[in-house]
Amino acid sequence: MKEKPHIPTSEKDNPLLVLDANPPKNPGDVFKKTGFRAPVKLAHDRREIYYQKKHALGHLGSWFTHVGLLIVFISYLFGQVAGFETFFYGVPGVRGEIEHTNLELAIEDFSIDYREDNSIHQYTSDLRVYSRESDRLIKEGVSKVNDPLRVEGLSIYQNGTGWAVDLNLYKEGQVLRDLTLYEGEIHVDDDQRIAIQFYDFFPDLVRHQGMPRSQSPFPDNPHMLYVLYYEGFRADMNVVGMGEEIRYEEYAFSVEDPRHFTYLQIVRDPGIPGALAGGLLLTLGVFLAFYLHPKALMVERKADGALSIWSKAPKGALIFQKQIKTALKEGSPWE
């Protein structure tokens, strides 16, 4: 940016233009006409040379881009080493500990906004964060897709969702277990003699060519696809409607109250500020590299008053030369 220009010699450097027919008396007029500031006169014993440059900050574009990338990369590594990531899921009413912290998270509500074509517009979890030691409410708010809830250095992201049902498990007519079973989970019970897997869910069941599928995302005819294991072997696989009872040997189970659960990603990443700074520096570098092309102009006044003009541009040199010729010739008294 601060480099002094190379003074051209007549033997090696041919000028871009020579204004010898009615040249301007003030060389500064050439710089003004071509969009440069007032020139600086270079020290030389025998020659009268003027110089000016513009968009010199463009030289920093490549540097800022690479340094910004390096900062982002280092910040990411620091965040992976010093931070942590955990997950939390549940239906409204669930409250539990956040791993690696002294905090507890309570799910107050969860909703899904649908568009007119039944595609999903947004997931929203209403959350409360408590101190595990004092049970004090620290913060309450919502977590949406691309809009996490932030509290005490944590970012709570809305990561996904699924279905959950209330499972009632019986043995010989007696209640063995009541619990909430989440889609994808396997519940193993009675000293591993019986296990039930929540394999899939069809909120609005219809059968197409003998295969179950859902015709809408709303629980108008809800059915659960389950897999039943008995003494370590798969014993049954079928769909069951809400409230229906399924029996196998001395066991029976039923499911009811289908509802969505929220799946949350909880991240503490101390590298985020550094990554933000690196990203801003990277963006600035790209802007400088693409939109500020350094240019330089040099004018020498000869003893007879003629002006020799040299130009320099690391990028788009031919375009810059054409712009200079056009600016100096069109409508100029020294054309």
C-alpha positions in Angstrom: 0.0 0.0 0.0 2.8 2.4 0.8 5.2 1.2 -1.9 6.9 4.1 -3.8 6.4 4.0 -7.6 9.0 2.8 -10.0 10.1 5.8 -12.0 9.9 4.8 -15.7 12.9 5.2 -18.0 12.5 6.0 -21.7 14.5 3.0 -22.7 12.3 0.4 -20.9 8.9 1.9 -20.1 6.8 3.3 -22.9 4.1 5.7 -21.8 0.5 5.0 -22.2 -0.2 8.4 -23.7 1.8 11.5 -24.6 -0.1 14.8 -24.6 1.9 17.1 -26.8 -0.9 19.0 -28.6 -2.1 21.8 -26.3 -1.2 19.9 -23.1 -2.6 21.2 -19.8 -0.3 23.5 -18.0 -1.1 21.9 -14.6 -0.4 18.1 -14.5 -3.0 17.9 -11.7 -5.7 18.4 -14.3 -4.9 15.0 -15.7 -5.3 13.4 -12.3 -8.6 15.2 -11.7 -9.9 14.3 -15.1 -9.2 10.6 -14.5 -10.7 10.5 -11.0 -7.6 10.7 -8.8 -6.8 13.0 -6.0 -4.2 15.8 -6.2 -0.9 14.2 -7.2 2.3 14.0 -5.2 5.5 15.3 -6.8 8.3 12.8 -6.7 11.8 13.9 -5.8 14.0 13.6 -8.8 17.0 15.8 -9.8 16.4 16.1 -13.5 12.7 15.1 -14.1 9.4 16.6 -13.1 7.2 13.6 -12.2 3.8 13.5 -10.4 2.2 10.4 -8.9 -1.0 9.3 -7.3 -2.9 6.1 -6.6 -6.4 5.1 -5.5 -8.1 2.0 -4.0 -4.9 1.1 -2.3 -6.9 -0.7 0.3 -7.6 -3.3 -2.3 -4.1 -4.7 -1.7 -5.4 -5.9 1.7 -8.3 -8.0 0.2 -6.3 -11.2 -0.3 -4.6 -10.8 3.1 -7.9 -10.2 5.0 -9.5 -13.1 3.2 -6.8 -15.6 4.2 -6.4 -14.2 7.7 -10.2 -14.4 8.2 -10.3 -18.0 7.1 -7.5 -18.8 9.5 -9.3 -17.1 12.4 -12.5 -19.0 11.6 -10.6 -22.3 11.5 -8.7 -21.7 14.7 -11.9 -20.5 16.5 -13.7 -23.7 15.3 -10.9 -25.9 16.8 -10.9 -23.9 20.0 -14.7 -24.3 20.3 -14.4 -28.1 19.7 -11.8 -28.4 22.5 -13.2 -26.0 25.1 -16.9 -26.3 24.4 -19.4 -29.2 24.4 -22.6 -30.5 22.7 -25.5 -32.4 24.2 -29.1 -33.2 23.4 -32.4 -33.1 25.2 -35.8 -34.3 24.1 -39.2 -34.7 25.6 -42.9 -33.9 25.5 -44.4 -30.8 27.1 -44.1 -31.2 30.9 -40.7 -32.9 30.9 -38.0 -31.4 33.0 -34.4 -32.7 33.3 -30.8 -31.8 33.8 -28.6 -30.3 31.1 -25.4 -32.4 31.0 -22.1 -30.7 31.9 -24.0 -27.8 33.6 -25.7 -26.9 36.8 -28.9 -26.1 34.9 -32.2 -27.8 34.3 -34.4 -27.5 31.3 -38.2 -27.7 31.3 -40.3 -28.1 28.1 -43.4 -26.0 28.6 -45.0 -26.4 25.2 -44.2 -27.5 21.6 -46.0 -26.6 18.4 -45.7 -27.0 14.7 -46.9 -24.4 12.2 -48.2 -25.8 8.9 -48.7 -24.1 5.6 -51.8 -24.5 3.6 -50.3 -27.5 1.7 -49.5 -29.2 5.1 -45.8 -28.6 4.7 -44.1 -27.5 7.8 -43.3 -23.8 8.3 -41.8 -23.7 11.7 -41.1 -25.7 14.9 -41.4 -23.8 18.2 -40.4 -25.0 21.7 -41.4 -23.0 24.8 -38.7 -23.5 27.3 -37.7 -22.6 30.9 -34.2 -22.9 32.3 -33.7 -23.3 36.0 -30.7 -23.4 38.4 -30.3 -27.0 39.6 -29.0 -25.9 43.0 -31.6 -23.2 43.9 -34.4 -24.1 41.6 -34.4 -20.4 40.5 -35.9 -19.6 37.1 -33.0 -18.2 35.1 -34.6 -17.6 31.7 -37.7 -18.5 29.7 -38.2 -18.2 26.0 -38.7 -20.0 22.8 -36.4 -21.9 20.5 -37.1 -22.0 16.8 -35.3 -23.4 13.8 -32.4 -21.0 13.1 -33.4 -19.0 16.1 -32.0 -20.6 19.3 -32.6 -19.7 22.9 -29.4 -18.4 24.5 -28.7 -18.6 28.2 -25.5 -18.4 30.2 -23.2 -19.2 27.2 -25.5 -22.0 25.9 -27.3 -22.0 22.6 -30.4 -24.3 22.6 -31.3 -25.2 19.0 -34.5 -26.6 17.7 -33.1 -29.7 16.1 -36.0 -32.0 15.3 -39.2 -33.7 16.4 -41.0 -37.0 16.4 -44.0 -38.7 17.9 -44.4 -40.0 21.4 -47.1 -42.2 23.0 -48.1 -43.3 26.5 -47.3 -47.0 26.8 -49.2 -49.3 29.3 -47.5 -52.6 29.8 -49.2 -55.5 31.7 -48.1 -58.9 32.9 -50.8 -61.4 33.7 -53.3 -58.6 33.9 -51.3 -56.5 36.4 -49.8 -53.2 35.5 -46.1 -53.7 34.9 -45.1 -50.3 33.6 -46.6 -46.9 32.5 -44.3 -44.6 30.6 -43.8 -42.3 27.6 -42.3 -44.1 24.7 -40.6 -42.0 22.0 -40.3 -42.8 18.3 -37.2 -44.9 17.7 -36.9 -46.0 21.3 -36.9 -49.6 22.6 -38.2 -50.3 26.0 -36.9 -53.4 27.7 -38.6 -54.7 30.8 -39.1 -57.6 33.3 -35.5 -58.6 33.5 -35.1 -58.4 29.7 -37.8 -60.9 28.9 -40.0 -58.5 27.0 -39.1 -55.5 24.8 -41.1 -53.1 22.6 -39.7 -50.9 19.9 -41.5 -47.8 18.7 -40.6 -48.3 15.0 -42.7 -45.8 13.1 -45.9 -43.8 13.4 -48.7 -43.1 11.0 -50.8 -40.1 12.3 -53.5 -40.6 9.6 -53.3 -44.3 8.6 -54.5 -45.6 5.3 -53.4 -48.8 3.5 -52.0 -48.6 0.0 -51.5 -52.0 -1.7 -51.5 -53.6 1.7 -48.8 -51.3 3.1 -49.5 -48.7 5.8 -48.9 -45.0 5.1 -50.2 -41.7 6.4 -52.3 -39.4 4.2 -51.9 -36.3 6.4 -49.6 -35.1 9.2 -52.5 -34.8 11.7 -53.5 -37.5 14.1 -56.9 -38.3 12.7 -56.4 -42.0 12.6 -53.2 -42.6 14.6 -51.4 -46.0 14.5 -48.0 -47.1 15.7 -45.8 -49.6 14.0 -44.2 -51.7 16.7 -41.7 -54.6 17.0 -42.2 -57.0 19.9 -39.3 -59.0 21.3 -39.8 -61.9 23.7 -36.8 -63.6 25.5 -34.4 -62.0 23.1 -36.2 -63.0 19.8 -38.4 -60.9 17.6 -41.9 -62.2 18.2 -44.2 -59.8 16.4 -44.3 -56.8 14.2 -47.6 -54.9 13.3 -49.5 -51.7 13.6 -51.6 -50.9 16.6 -54.2 -48.2 17.0 -54.5 -46.0 20.0 -56.3 -47.8 22.9 -56.1 -51.2 21.3 -54.6 -54.0 23.4 -51.9 -56.4 22.0 -51.3 -59.7 23.8 -48.3 -62.0 23.6 -47.8 -64.9 26.1 -48.3 -63.5 29.6 -47.8 -59.9 28.5 -50.1 -57.2 27.0 -49.6 -53.6 26.1 -51.6 -50.7 24.7 -50.6 -47.2 23.6 -52.6 -43.9 23.7 -52.3 -40.1 23.7 -50.0 -39.6 20.6 -48.3 -36.2 20.6 -45.2 -34.6 19.2 -42.0 -34.3 21.2 -39.2 -31.8 20.6 -35.6 -32.7 20.0 -33.1 -30.0 21.2 -29.4 -29.6 20.5 -27.6 -27.7 23.3 -24.2 -26.3 22.5 -21.6 -24.3 24.3 -19.1 -23.0 21.8 -16.6 -20.4 23.1 -15.2 -20.1 19.6 -18.3 -18.3 18.2 -17.0 -14.7 18.9 -13.7 -15.6 17.1 -15.5 -17.2 14.2 -17.8 -14.1 13.9 -14.7 -11.8 13.9 -13.0 -14.0 11.3 -16.2 -14.1 9.2 -16.5 -10.3 9.2 -12.8 -10.0 8.3 -13.3 -12.6 5.5 -16.3 -10.7 4.2 -14.4 -7.4 4.2 -11.5 -9.1 2.4 -13.8 -10.4 -0.3 -15.3 -7.0 -0.8 -11.9 -5.3 -1.0 -10.6 -8.0 -3.4 -13.6 -7.8 -5.8 -14.6 -4.1 -5.7 -11.5 -2.1 -4.8 -8.9 -2.7 -7.6 -5.7 -0.7 -6.9 -4.8 1.8 -9.6 -1.9 4.2 -10.0 -1.2 7.0 -12.4 2.1 8.8 -13.1 2.6 11.9 -15.2 5.9 13.5 -16.3 6.1 17.0 -17.7 8.8 17.5 -20.3 10.8 20.6 -20.9 8.6 21.5 -23.9 5.4 21.2 -21.8 4.4 17.8 -23.2 2.9 15.3 -20.7 3.8 11.5 -20.6 1.4 9.3 -18.8 1.9 5.9 -17.3 -0.7 3.7 -15.6 -0.5 0.6 -13.4 -3.2 -1.8 -12.3 -2.6 -5.3 -10.9 -6.1 -6.3 -12.0 -7.9 -5.2 -15.2 -4.9 -3.2 -16.5 -6.3 -3.1 -20.1 -9.7 -1.8 -18.9 -8.0 0.8 -16.8 -5.9 2.0 -19.7 -9.0 2.3 -21.9 -10.8 4.3 -19.2 -7.8 6.7 -19.0 -7.7 7.3 -22.7 -11.4 7.8 -22.9 -11.4 10.3 -20.0 -8.5 12.3 -21.3 -9.6 12.5 -24.9 -13.3 13.0 -24.9 -14.2 16.7 -24.5 -10.7 17.7 -23.4 -9.1 20.9 -24.7 -5.8 19.0 -25.3 -7.4 16.3 -27.5 
